[in-house]
Amino acid sequence: MMQHLTNDQIIDYLHNALPASADATVYAHLEQCAACRADYDAEAALTETLRAYAAREEREMPPTLKAEIWARIREEQPSVLSRLAAWWRPAMGVPLAAALALAVYFGVANFGHAGGPSIDAAYYLQDHAALNGTIPFNDRNSVNPSVLESEASHASQQQDVAVVSHMTADALP
């Protein structure tokens, strides 16, 4: 690495905030460059000084103050209004939950899938076939189901007539 390290790179290296590849590059540079190593040592000394100062200035809460706070918490009595609200909470919550459950039950029963009207799909298919039959220049080869049914019944009638006539011709002497 030909360039010197920036102050941010040194601080990030000091606090282990660099990715592994950048960390290795900074380490290799610090091993070779005396100027960057001096900057690193100065930053490390400053960081240790700040940590030591913070540790010295950290104050513990006096034990008497802690005891006073806990005593007041233990002696605190709820107000009449808060006790009344605590008593009414279940008295109002149970009937409200029951009313909500009944509303959901009867709402689902009246508006659910089982209670709704059914759709007659055959009507829509016949209507669609009729509309397709009335389009004069239809570029699709659409087949009208009612026409297919009438053609099939006509063909079966002709076949029945042919079978009957064949049977009668065989029966005659």
JONOR-V256175 format. One record per residue. RES is the residue in one small letter. OMEGA is omega in whole degrees, -180 to 180 (NA if undefined). Layout:
res;omega
RES;OMEGA
RES;OMEGA
This chain:
res;omega
m;-176
m;-178
q;176
h;180
l;175
t;180
n;179
d;178
q;-180
i;-180
i;178
d;178
y;-179
l;-177
h;180
n;-178
a;-179
l;172
p;-173
a;-178
s;179
a;179
d;179
a;179
t;179
v;179
y;-180
a;180
h;-180
l;178
e;-175
q;-172
c;-179
a;-179
a;180
c;178
r;178
a;177
d;178
y;180
d;178
a;179
e;179
a;178
a;179
l;179
t;179
e;178
t;179
l;178
r;180
a;179
y;-180
a;179
a;179
r;-175
e;180
e;-177
r;177
e;177
m;-179
p;-179
p;180
t;178
l;177
k;-179
a;179
e;179
i;-180
w;178
a;179
r;178
i;-179
r;-178
e;-176
e;177
q;179
p;-180
s;180
v;-179
l;180
s;176
r;178
l;178
a;178
a;179
w;-177
w;-178
r;179
p;-179
a;178
m;-175
g;-177
v;178
p;178
l;178
a;178
a;179
a;178
l;179
a;178
l;179
a;178
v;-179
y;-178
f;176
g;179
v;-179
a;-178
n;-175
f;-178
g;-178
h;-176
a;-177
g;-177
g;179
p;179
s;-178
i;178
d;-176
a;-179
a;179
y;-178
y;177
l;178
q;178
d;179
h;179
a;179
a;179
l;178
n;179
g;-177
t;-180
i;-173
p;-176
f;-179
n;-178
d;177
r;174
n;-179
s;-179
v;180
n;-178
p;180
s;177
v;178
l;180
e;-179
s;178
e;180
a;179
s;179
h;179
a;179
s;177
q;179
q;179
q;178
d;179
v;-179
a;180
v;-180
v;-179
s;177
h;179
m;179
t;179
a;178
d;-177
a;-179
l;-180
p;NA
